[in-house]
Every structure is written in structure tokens, then in C-alpha cells.
């Protein structure tokens, strides 16, 4: 999961940081309680249409609501406690809807969400509560007009997971192509839980010159994949953070650009 401006003339080199870390979670139960109350309201309002909707359509609706909220909240940048509660409730609603969906026709929750066929992929960040990642996305956003009228790419964050190889790379790809990557070894502990331990971190400069700065890794922890389907994954981790990612097999997402 989670800041070195003098090394590059481009505006997007970070100070080294962590993209994930083990540790906290004291307020998780309070957020869960708030989420449950919001779910109760949502459930009562949706019950009116329960007779005309199918479990699969309810699951798809909940998924689209989650993605809409992630976009409206700018991937989590500057989100408030109330907005966090809304996202938590939206994830709970998706998990509940998926539990009603026939397992033979769609992916569901809690049943081997850590299988290689489901978890192994390149995932692009849609929303997170993780402070370190949000700091980099906010301070080095990109996406503005560059020299000679060229439009710079937006800074993006990715997770690259390979269950068979037991590897996880958390990467922030900055608007100028530079990358900050934290590598981990992972171990599947159950149908939802994956443990990880950081093995290395590096700042890969590509502009204005190529250079790799290796940094010491710090941290270990776990994350639970509470929902996984063909295009979207939701996870909660040992720090109490929430992560929403979408499958992205582009060259940049795979670290091949």
C-alpha cells in the first residue's frame, strides 16, 4: 500500500514513502456501525423494487454505485469522514448483493477470492483511504497542459499481483513516467485473506534521465479481498484502510510502459 524533488527536473518525483503498512484499525468498528445504519436505510428503500430486480442486477447496480462514488470522491483525495462512511456502506451493499448472486453465473464474495484466476492481475486504483498514496496523488496529480500544448498524463496508482509467484507490487506511476514501487512477497491465508511483507522499494526515474534509487522496505500486514469479480476488487487491510481497484491490463498498469 503507501515522498525527492531534487533528483529530477520533472515535477513529479516523490519523497519515498510506503504504499501499505501494517498496524492500526481502532476506528474500524465505529465505521462499520455507521455503514450498517446506512445499509439499513438503503435496504429499506430498495425493498420496494425487490420483486422486479434479480440478484445479479442488484449486484451490478451496487457495483456501479460504488464506482460512481469513487469518481465523485476523486479516488479518495481529500475525503471526509462522512464520505468514508458512504464508501464503506457502498462496499457492504455490494458484498451483500453478491452474496445473493448464483455462484455459477458470477463471482461472489468469500469463496476463493484469492484464487490465481481471480486475484492475479494488474489493478488500477479507483479509491483508497490510505494516506501515503493519497498524498502522492494529490501533490503530483499531472493531467495539466505540458510544453508545446502537450497534455500530461495523470498520476495513477496500481497493484500488480501474482498469486502463483507470490508477488505484489504497489506502484505509483507519475505523470512524467517516473515510478515509485514497493515490492512484497505474499501468502494466501484463506479465501479472502492475503498476508504480505515488504521486500524492497525503489524510485525509478525515467525523465530527465534514467536512474533507479533503491530504498529500504518497512512493514508487513494483511488484506482481505471482500469482493472480487472480473473487473473490480474491494479490500480491507490490517491498517483499517479501504481499497477499491479495477482490473487494468494496459502496459503501464503491468509495469511494461
Buried (B, 14 or more C-beta within 10 A) or exposed (E): BBBBBEBBEBBBBBEBBBBBBBEEBEEBEEBBEBBEEBBEEBEEEBEEEEEEBEBBEBBBBBBEBBBEBBEEBBBBBEBEEEBBBBBBBBBBBBBBBBBEBEEEEBBBBBBBBBBBEBBBBBBBBBBBBBBBBBBBBBBBBBEEEBEEEEEBBBBBBBBBBBBEEBBBBBBBBBBBBBBBBBBBBBEBEBBBBBBBBBEEBBBBBBBEEEEEBEBEBEBBBBBBBBBBBEBBBBBBBBBBBBBBBBBBEEEBBBBEE
